[in-house]
């Protein structure tokens, strides 16, 4: 299966090119200030978090293009910072527009999910308070079913378009072609993509647990949780664990996703354009 075959090349790419881990680590390092401020200045931390989120929306497409191209070169040999910068610049506009489109889709789904939850509370509660529990329960059931169907559509859409950035960077596709190529590859390699997704989910549980534990130590501690008393050495260790976890996990995902994409697209490892030299205004 392509999902298993792609694991070894991904690990080899990281061992040959630790720059992947360093770059993703720097990306994770940017998020530390908001954790540090949460201990003493929660309002400032919220403002910093909002500002970082806004900056990341603009920076993510550049980073995404650069890291995909870097991982592609790393799979077949050695790579460097020049490839990261060149690919990030040349694919920025296309990835920015595509990223904003995906962001808007997720925003719409999120709003509808919130609205569905609100309807459950309003209509279900109204039915119970009116003395008609059957009507309230029926309303809850209908809204719940619609909500589940909507959540399923959301998952299927994101599952199908997950390789749009790879198509744009590695295959020089425009935005629409990138989404179409991702959907086509997922449809033709459904079992392999399911296996790939399962491996990512398993890895995310481990990495997410480590990073969540570290971030909890860096953030204000709820009294209900038996966490150790914070101290400077503990905060330093938590920060290191958080950054290293993000760095290794994110770098592995970059290399593994590119190796898997190459496998299901039939290009072979390092077999496509890295996005360097593409038009920066490609739409």
C-alpha positions as a Markdown table, in Angstrom:
| # | Residue | x | y | z |
|---|---|---|---|---|
| 1 | Unk | 0.0 | 0.0 | 0.0 |
| 2 | Unk | 1.2 | 3.5 | -0.9 |
| 3 | Unk | 0.6 | 4.7 | 2.6 |
| 4 | Unk | 3.1 | 2.3 | 4.1 |
| 5 | Unk | 5.6 | 2.5 | 1.3 |
| 6 | Unk | 5.8 | 6.3 | 1.8 |
| 7 | Unk | 6.9 | 6.0 | 5.4 |
| 8 | Unk | 10.5 | 5.0 | 4.9 |
| 9 | Unk | 11.3 | 7.7 | 2.3 |
| 10 | Unk | 9.8 | 10.3 | 4.6 |
| 11 | Unk | 12.0 | 9.3 | 7.5 |
| 12 | Unk | 15.1 | 9.2 | 5.2 |
| 13 | Unk | 14.3 | 12.7 | 3.9 |
| 14 | Unk | 14.3 | 14.1 | 7.5 |
| 15 | Unk | 17.5 | 12.4 | 8.5 |
| 16 | Unk | 19.3 | 13.8 | 5.4 |
| 17 | Unk | 17.7 | 17.2 | 5.7 |
| 18 | Unk | 17.2 | 18.4 | 9.3 |
| 19 | Unk | 16.5 | 21.8 | 7.8 |
| 20 | Unk | 12.9 | 20.6 | 7.5 |
| 21 | Unk | 12.6 | 20.1 | 11.2 |
| 22 | Unk | 14.3 | 23.5 | 11.9 |
| 23 | Unk | 11.9 | 25.4 | 9.7 |
| 24 | Unk | 8.8 | 23.8 | 11.1 |
| 25 | Unk | 10.2 | 24.4 | 14.6 |
| 26 | Unk | 10.6 | 28.1 | 13.9 |
| 27 | Unk | 7.0 | 28.1 | 12.8 |
| 28 | Unk | 6.0 | 26.6 | 16.1 |
| 29 | Unk | 8.2 | 28.9 | 18.0 |
| 30 | Unk | 6.2 | 31.9 | 16.8 |
| 31 | Unk | 3.2 | 30.6 | 18.8 |
| 32 | Unk | 5.0 | 30.6 | 22.1 |
| 33 | Unk | 4.6 | 34.3 | 23.1 |
| 34 | Unk | 0.8 | 33.9 | 23.5 |
| 35 | Unk | 1.4 | 31.0 | 25.9 |
| 36 | Unk | 3.9 | 32.9 | 27.9 |
| 37 | Unk | 1.6 | 35.9 | 28.2 |
| 38 | Unk | -1.4 | 33.8 | 29.3 |
| 39 | Unk | 0.2 | 33.4 | 32.7 |
| 40 | Unk | 0.2 | 37.1 | 33.6 |
| 41 | Unk | -1.6 | 39.1 | 31.0 |
| 42 | Unk | -4.5 | 37.1 | 29.5 |
| 43 | Unk | -6.0 | 40.1 | 27.6 |
| 44 | Unk | -2.7 | 40.9 | 26.0 |
| 45 | Unk | -2.3 | 37.2 | 25.2 |
| 46 | Unk | -5.7 | 37.2 | 23.4 |
| 47 | Unk | -4.7 | 40.3 | 21.4 |
| 48 | Unk | -1.3 | 38.7 | 20.5 |
| 49 | Unk | -3.1 | 35.5 | 19.6 |
| 50 | Unk | -5.4 | 37.4 | 17.3 |
| 51 | Unk | -2.5 | 39.2 | 15.7 |
| 52 | Unk | -0.5 | 36.1 | 15.2 |
| 53 | Unk | -3.6 | 34.4 | 13.6 |
| 54 | Unk | -3.9 | 37.2 | 11.1 |
| 55 | Unk | -0.3 | 37.1 | 10.2 |
| 56 | Unk | -0.3 | 33.4 | 9.9 |
| 57 | Unk | -3.2 | 33.6 | 7.4 |
| 58 | Unk | -0.9 | 35.6 | 5.2 |
| 59 | Unk | 2.2 | 33.6 | 5.9 |
| 60 | Unk | 0.9 | 30.1 | 5.7 |
| 61 | Unk | 0.7 | 30.0 | 1.9 |
| 62 | Unk | 4.3 | 31.0 | 1.6 |
| 63 | Unk | 5.4 | 28.5 | 4.2 |
| 64 | Unk | 3.1 | 25.8 | 2.6 |
| 65 | Unk | 4.6 | 26.3 | -0.8 |
| 66 | Unk | 8.2 | 26.3 | 0.5 |
| 67 | Unk | 7.9 | 23.3 | 2.8 |
| 68 | Unk | 6.2 | 21.2 | 0.1 |
| 69 | Unk | 9.0 | 22.0 | -2.4 |
| 70 | Unk | 11.7 | 21.5 | 0.2 |
| 71 | Unk | 10.2 | 18.1 | 1.2 |
| 72 | Unk | 10.1 | 17.1 | -2.5 |
| 73 | Unk | 13.8 | 17.8 | -3.0 |
| 74 | Unk | 14.6 | 16.2 | 0.4 |
| 75 | Unk | 13.0 | 12.9 | -0.7 |
| 76 | Unk | 15.6 | 12.5 | -3.6 |
| 77 | Unk | 18.7 | 14.0 | -1.9 |
| 78 | Unk | 19.8 | 17.2 | -0.2 |
| 79 | Unk | 18.0 | 20.5 | -0.2 |
| 80 | Unk | 18.4 | 24.0 | 1.3 |
| 81 | Unk | 16.8 | 27.2 | 2.2 |
| 82 | Unk | 17.0 | 28.6 | -1.3 |
| 83 | Unk | 14.5 | 26.1 | -2.6 |
| 84 | Unk | 12.1 | 26.9 | 0.3 |
| 85 | Unk | 12.2 | 30.7 | -0.4 |
| 86 | Unk | 12.0 | 30.3 | -4.2 |
| 87 | Unk | 9.0 | 28.0 | -4.0 |
| 88 | Unk | 7.2 | 30.0 | -1.4 |
| 89 | Unk | 7.5 | 33.2 | -3.5 |
| 90 | Unk | 6.6 | 31.6 | -6.8 |
| 91 | Unk | 3.5 | 29.8 | -5.6 |
| 92 | Unk | 2.4 | 32.4 | -3.1 |
| 93 | Unk | -0.6 | 34.0 | -4.9 |
| 94 | Unk | -2.1 | 30.7 | -6.0 |
| 95 | Unk | -1.8 | 29.1 | -2.6 |
| 96 | Unk | -3.1 | 32.3 | -0.9 |
| 97 | Unk | -6.2 | 32.3 | -3.0 |
| 98 | Unk | -6.7 | 28.6 | -2.6 |
| 99 | Unk | -6.1 | 28.8 | 1.2 |
| 100 | Unk | -8.6 | 31.6 | 1.6 |
| 101 | Unk | -11.1 | 29.6 | -0.4 |
| 102 | Unk | -10.6 | 26.6 | 2.0 |
| 103 | Unk | -10.7 | 28.9 | 5.0 |
| 104 | Unk | -14.0 | 30.4 | 3.7 |
| 105 | Unk | -15.5 | 26.9 | 3.2 |
| 106 | Unk | -14.5 | 25.9 | 6.8 |
| 107 | Unk | -15.9 | 29.1 | 8.1 |
| 108 | Unk | -19.3 | 28.4 | 6.4 |
| 109 | Unk | -19.3 | 24.9 | 7.8 |
| 110 | Unk | -18.4 | 26.2 | 11.2 |
| 111 | Unk | -21.2 | 28.8 | 11.1 |
| 112 | Unk | -23.8 | 26.2 | 10.0 |
| 113 | Unk | -22.6 | 23.8 | 12.8 |
| 114 | Unk | -23.1 | 26.6 | 15.3 |
| 115 | Unk | -26.5 | 27.4 | 13.9 |
| 116 | Unk | -27.5 | 23.8 | 14.1 |
| 117 | Unk | -26.5 | 23.6 | 17.7 |
| 118 | Unk | -28.4 | 26.8 | 18.5 |
| 119 | Unk | -31.5 | 25.3 | 16.8 |
| 120 | Unk | -31.2 | 22.2 | 18.9 |
| 121 | Unk | -31.2 | 24.3 | 22.1 |
| 122 | Unk | -34.0 | 26.7 | 21.0 |
| 123 | Unk | -36.5 | 24.3 | 19.4 |
| 124 | Unk | -35.7 | 21.3 | 21.7 |
| 125 | Unk | -36.0 | 23.4 | 24.8 |
| 126 | Unk | -39.1 | 25.1 | 23.5 |
| 127 | Unk | -40.8 | 21.8 | 22.9 |
| 128 | Unk | -39.9 | 20.5 | 26.4 |
| 129 | Unk | -41.1 | 23.7 | 28.0 |
| 130 | Unk | -44.4 | 23.8 | 26.1 |
| 131 | Unk | -45.4 | 20.5 | 27.6 |
| 132 | Unk | -44.8 | 18.5 | 24.4 |
| 133 | Unk | -41.6 | 16.5 | 25.0 |
| 134 | Unk | -42.3 | 14.3 | 22.0 |
| 135 | Unk | -42.3 | 17.3 | 19.7 |
| 136 | Unk | -39.1 | 18.5 | 21.4 |
| 137 | Unk | -37.4 | 15.2 | 21.0 |
| 138 | Unk | -38.5 | 14.9 | 17.4 |
| 139 | Unk | -37.1 | 18.3 | 16.7 |
| 140 | Unk | -33.8 | 17.4 | 18.4 |
| 141 | Unk | -33.6 | 14.2 | 16.4 |
| 142 | Unk | -34.2 | 16.0 | 13.0 |
| 143 | Unk | -31.7 | 18.7 | 13.7 |
| 144 | Unk | -29.1 | 16.1 | 15.0 |
| 145 | Unk | -29.5 | 14.0 | 11.8 |
| 146 | Unk | -29.1 | 17.1 | 9.6 |
| 147 | Unk | -26.1 | 18.2 | 11.7 |
| 148 | Unk | -24.5 | 14.7 | 11.3 |
| 149 | Unk | -25.1 | 14.7 | 7.5 |
| 150 | Unk | -23.6 | 18.2 | 7.3 |
| 151 | Unk | -20.6 | 17.1 | 9.4 |
| 152 | Unk | -20.1 | 14.1 | 7.0 |
| 153 | Unk | -20.2 | 16.4 | 4.0 |
| 154 | Unk | -17.6 | 18.7 | 5.7 |
| 155 | Unk | -15.3 | 15.7 | 6.3 |
| 156 | Unk | -15.7 | 14.4 | 2.8 |
| 157 | Unk | -14.9 | 17.8 | 1.2 |
| 158 | Unk | -11.8 | 18.3 | 3.2 |
| 159 | Unk | -10.8 | 14.7 | 2.7 |
| 160 | Unk | -11.1 | 15.1 | -1.1 |
| 161 | Unk | -9.2 | 18.4 | -1.5 |
| 162 | Unk | -6.4 | 17.7 | 1.0 |
| 163 | Unk | -3.8 | 17.5 | -1.8 |
| 164 | Unk | -4.6 | 20.8 | -3.7 |
| 165 | Unk | -1.4 | 22.5 | -2.5 |
| 166 | Unk | 0.7 | 19.6 | -3.6 |
| 167 | Unk | -0.8 | 19.7 | -7.0 |
| 168 | Unk | -0.2 | 23.5 | -7.3 |
| 169 | Unk | 3.4 | 23.3 | -6.1 |
| 170 | Unk | 4.6 | 20.0 | -7.5 |
| 171 | Unk | 2.6 | 19.8 | -10.7 |
| 172 | Unk | 2.4 | 23.5 | -11.6 |
| 173 | Unk | -1.4 | 23.3 | -11.5 |
| 174 | Unk | -3.6 | 26.4 | -11.3 |
| 175 | Unk | -6.0 | 26.8 | -8.5 |
| 176 | Unk | -9.0 | 25.1 | -10.0 |
| 177 | Unk | -6.9 | 22.3 | -11.5 |
| 178 | Unk | -5.2 | 21.8 | -8.2 |
| 179 | Unk | -8.5 | 21.1 | -6.5 |
| 180 | Unk | -9.7 | 18.9 | -9.4 |
| 181 | Unk | -6.4 | 16.9 | -9.3 |
| 182 | Unk | -6.7 | 16.3 | -5.6 |
| 183 | Unk | -10.3 | 15.1 | -5.9 |
| 184 | Unk | -9.4 | 12.9 | -8.8 |
| 185 | Unk | -6.4 | 11.3 | -7.0 |
| 186 | Unk | -8.4 | 10.7 | -3.9 |
| 187 | Unk | -11.3 | 9.1 | -5.9 |
| 188 | Unk | -8.9 | 6.8 | -7.8 |
| 189 | Unk | -6.9 | 5.8 | -4.7 |
| 190 | Unk | -9.6 | 5.8 | -2.1 |
| 191 | Unk | -8.2 | 2.8 | 0.0 |
| 192 | Unk | -4.7 | 4.1 | -0.1 |
| 193 | Unk | -5.8 | 7.6 | 1.0 |
| 194 | Unk | -7.9 | 6.1 | 3.8 |
| 195 | Unk | -4.8 | 4.2 | 5.0 |
| 196 | Unk | -2.7 | 7.4 | 4.7 |
| 197 | Unk | -5.3 | 9.4 | 6.7 |
| 198 | Unk | -5.4 | 6.7 | 9.4 |
| 199 | Unk | -1.7 | 6.9 | 9.8 |
| 200 | Unk | -1.8 | 10.7 | 10.1 |
| 201 | Unk | -4.7 | 10.5 | 12.6 |
| 202 | Unk | -2.7 | 8.0 | 14.7 |
| 203 | Unk | 0.4 | 10.2 | 14.6 |
| 204 | Unk | -1.7 | 13.3 | 15.4 |
| 205 | Unk | -3.1 | 11.7 | 18.5 |
| 206 | Unk | 0.4 | 11.1 | 19.9 |
| 207 | Unk | 1.8 | 14.5 | 18.8 |
| 208 | Unk | -1.3 | 16.3 | 19.8 |
| 209 | Unk | -1.2 | 14.8 | 23.2 |
| 210 | Unk | 2.4 | 15.8 | 23.8 |
| 211 | Unk | 1.9 | 19.3 | 22.5 |
| 212 | Unk | -1.4 | 19.7 | 24.4 |
| 213 | Unk | 0.3 | 18.7 | 27.6 |
| 214 | Unk | 3.1 | 21.1 | 27.1 |
| 215 | Unk | 0.8 | 23.9 | 26.2 |
| 216 | Unk | -1.3 | 23.3 | 29.3 |
| 217 | Unk | 1.8 | 23.8 | 31.4 |
| 218 | Unk | 2.6 | 27.0 | 29.5 |
| 219 | Unk | -1.0 | 28.3 | 30.0 |
| 220 | Unk | -3.0 | 29.1 | 33.2 |
| 221 | Unk | -3.7 | 25.9 | 35.0 |
| 222 | Unk | -7.3 | 25.0 | 35.9 |
| 223 | Unk | -7.6 | 24.1 | 39.5 |
| 224 | Unk | -9.4 | 20.8 | 38.6 |
| 225 | Unk | -6.3 | 19.4 | 36.9 |
| 226 | Unk | -3.5 | 18.0 | 39.0 |
| 227 | Unk | -0.7 | 19.7 | 37.2 |
| 228 | Unk | 2.6 | 20.5 | 38.9 |
| 229 | Unk | 3.3 | 24.0 | 40.2 |
| 230 | Unk | 4.8 | 26.1 | 37.4 |
| 231 | Unk | 8.4 | 27.2 | 37.7 |
| 232 | Unk | 10.9 | 28.6 | 35.2 |
| 233 | Unk | 12.7 | 25.3 | 34.6 |
| 234 | Unk | 9.3 | 23.6 | 34.0 |
| 235 | Unk | 8.2 | 26.3 | 31.6 |
| 236 | Unk | 11.4 | 26.0 | 29.7 |
| 237 | Unk | 11.1 | 22.2 | 29.4 |
| 238 | Unk | 7.4 | 22.6 | 28.4 |
| 239 | Unk | 8.4 | 25.1 | 25.7 |
| 240 | Unk | 11.1 | 22.9 | 24.4 |
| 241 | Unk | 8.8 | 19.8 | 24.3 |
| 242 | Unk | 6.1 | 21.9 | 22.5 |
| 243 | Unk | 8.4 | 23.3 | 19.8 |
| 244 | Unk | 10.3 | 20.0 | 19.3 |
| 245 | Unk | 7.0 | 18.0 | 19.0 |
| 246 | Unk | 5.6 | 20.5 | 16.5 |
| 247 | Unk | 8.9 | 20.5 | 14.6 |
| 248 | Unk | 9.3 | 16.8 | 14.2 |
| 249 | Unk | 5.6 | 16.1 | 13.6 |
| 250 | Unk | 5.2 | 18.9 | 11.1 |
| 251 | Unk | 8.4 | 18.0 | 9.2 |
| 252 | Unk | 7.4 | 14.4 | 9.1 |
| 253 | Unk | 4.0 | 15.3 | 7.8 |
| 254 | Unk | 5.5 | 17.4 | 5.0 |
| 255 | Unk | 7.9 | 14.7 | 3.9 |
| 256 | Unk | 5.3 | 11.9 | 4.2 |
| 257 | Unk | 2.5 | 13.8 | 2.5 |
| 258 | Unk | 4.8 | 14.6 | -0.5 |
| 259 | Unk | 6.1 | 11.0 | -0.7 |
| 260 | Unk | 2.5 | 9.7 | -0.6 |
| 261 | Unk | 1.3 | 12.2 | -3.2 |
| 262 | Unk | 4.2 | 11.2 | -5.5 |
| 263 | Unk | 3.2 | 7.6 | -5.0 |
| 264 | Unk | -0.4 | 7.9 | -5.9 |
| 265 | Unk | 0.2 | 10.4 | -8.7 |
| 266 | Unk | 2.7 | 8.1 | -10.4 |
| 267 | Unk | 5.4 | 10.7 | -10.5 |
| 268 | Unk | 7.9 | 8.8 | -8.3 |
| 269 | Unk | 10.0 | 10.3 | -5.5 |
| 270 | Unk | 11.4 | 13.7 | -6.6 |
| 271 | Unk | 9.8 | 13.2 | -10.0 |
| 272 | Unk | 8.0 | 16.5 | -10.5 |
| 273 | Unk | 8.5 | 20.2 | -10.5 |
| 274 | Unk | 9.2 | 21.7 | -7.1 |
| 275 | Unk | 7.4 | 24.8 | -7.9 |
| 276 | Unk | 10.6 | 26.8 | -8.2 |
| 277 | Unk | 10.3 | 29.1 | -11.2 |
| 278 | Unk | 6.5 | 29.0 | -11.4 |
| 279 | Unk | 4.8 | 32.3 | -12.1 |
| 280 | Unk | 4.1 | 34.2 | -8.9 |
| 281 | Unk | 0.9 | 35.4 | -10.3 |
| 282 | Unk | -0.4 | 32.1 | -11.6 |
| 283 | Unk | -4.2 | 31.9 | -11.1 |
